[in-house]
Amino acid sequence: MLDIRGLTKRYKKFVALDHFDLHVDRGELFGFVGPNGAGKTTTMKIVAGLLRPDGGSVTVEGHNILKERAYVRECIGYMPDYAGVYDNMKVFEYMEFYAAAYQIQGLQARERYQQLLEMVGLSGKINDYVEDLSRGMKQRLSLARALIHDPRLLILDEPASGLDPQSRYHLKEVLKYLSREGKTIVISSHILSELSEMCTDIGIIDKGKMILRGSLIDIMDQVNQNNPLEITVYDGMEEAARILREHPKVQTVSFNYHKIVVNFSGSHEEEARLLNKLVMNGVLVYEFIRRPGSLENLFMQITEGKEEVMIQRFHQAEEGE
Amino acid sequence: MKPNPVYQMEKMTSSRSVKMAGIIFGMNLLLTAAALMMLYGMIREIQYTGEIPYQSLIRLYETIAGFEFGLVMFIVPALTAGAVSGERERRTLDLLLSTRMSCRDIIVGKLAASFRTILIVTLSGAPVLSLVFIYGGIRELDFIMLFLYYIMTGLFSGSLGLMMSSLFQKTSAATAVTYTTLMILNAGTSAVVYLIYQLSYMQAVNSADYTVIPSAGRWVYLLLLNPAVTFYCFLTGQTGSGREFGFLLARYGTEAAPLMNRWWTEIGAAIQILCTVAFIAVAARKINPLKGQILDRK
């Protein structure tokens, strides 16, 4: 659906994007995360045709965004992190205006915006002036605006910034619904937890480069893999120690009374087999757990300069599979 | 043909704003005050002399027409200089540019909205200008031509404001540069030609054989860029003997080539129309995110 290759963009001496690559498949809800100034907005503005890249290529459904702008505009819905409203304009007039900008008029426009306002929970505000809406409502209106021409790809640049928890929840539910409806969504945020609750895939960008990209399940697995196994043994400590020391996937073992902390590089299946082996050899296992890793910690580690280690581990693990 | 969405939106929002009503009221207040004061002076003169000076009625027409020309020239940019930069300030320009509308559609929509304002403002002043029909002396055709001239002037100054608005991030900067440009065109070109004439005059005075005749020479054609001079030529063509414009050029010790003198209004108007088209093209190019670059971005 969206293919970005070798994208570069400079603002004078500042390199915003440095040979940036990204591929998003149809139907993905892709979370684009990175610290402020990482290059998220620049990427999104380039994809939306609002900024000229210095190099590289961007294609949407195989169409180059620089050469086939009309086609690309038809299939992209862009929502920035601000609502962008006009004074003296009512909600329905705002929607009618943007519908007309896509040459949707009359009854067709009316039906479309009524449906969208219903979806974002603003059907009761149809005759209100846009400037009188709360920030959360304006953001939801902005989402409805971005959907007025029924785009196949939605580019949402920090849509939840500055929203209260209730508005965030509402927005999240709407995005999940749109994803189920088959829309491809690229959503950015500098708050990872915000994306991890709804995205199918995430990418971490820092200093203009994509430093980690994968499905949320795979990434979480890899994050978890980096955490040690914690085994609490009721009886049979010596036997447990022998088994663990002999296991090829066990890297380090430490003992603390009844608790054993093991750095284990095996898969889920190997974890289960290890537990089975311990039990079959008469070790009374009271607890066997791999503490879930935190995506936030991974993000912090990566963006604080430990990325190479993390990516290396990630790739090693991928190759291992 | 489908209506331009930007024009429709501007029409709707401006009709709800007090700005438009304020402009119409303010302009007609000034126009009426000027006209009534002149009419009062004329009536007083008639009371004293018992003569009806028809020439004064023509002066009334000239004064009101000139006053309205100045208002159109300087009010319209106030509306358009914020047209694009205002969209940037409201952060709605990117939203517009991400739609199916082309950059040209957006600029044309904005200009069409200001054109509508020009029409309303100039037509609202028509009753005041019609005072001249009390005694006659001006034909209906002259009246229509005058309004067409106003529209051309409004489009010229409006598109200049629109271009500056697309070149600058802030409305204040765009407005300041627009008015500076208008001042340069209306006063600066005259000043340059006058300065060149003065230099020539000094050379003539200092010359030993007194054979040098002071003249601004071909620099006088710089006045073709001056909308006020072209308007003067147009207006005196309607109300005077047709020689007034020649007298104006004679002040600079020169005269235009006969052909230029004859077609000065048409050539000046054509230059303004060409400039209008160029301003619109530049504005459309400058708001194109893949081509343009604004000047005052830090």
Interface residues (C-beta under 8 A of the other chain):
Chain A: K45 A48 G49 L50 L51 R52 L66 R69 A70 R73 E74 I76 Y78 P80 Y82 G84 V85 Y86 D87 N88 M89 E93 F97 Y98 A100 A101 Y102 Q103 Q105 R145 H149
Chain B: K2 P3 P5 Q8 M9 M12 T13 R16 S17 R90 R91 T92 D94 L95 L96 L97 S98 T99 R100 M101 P289 L290 K291
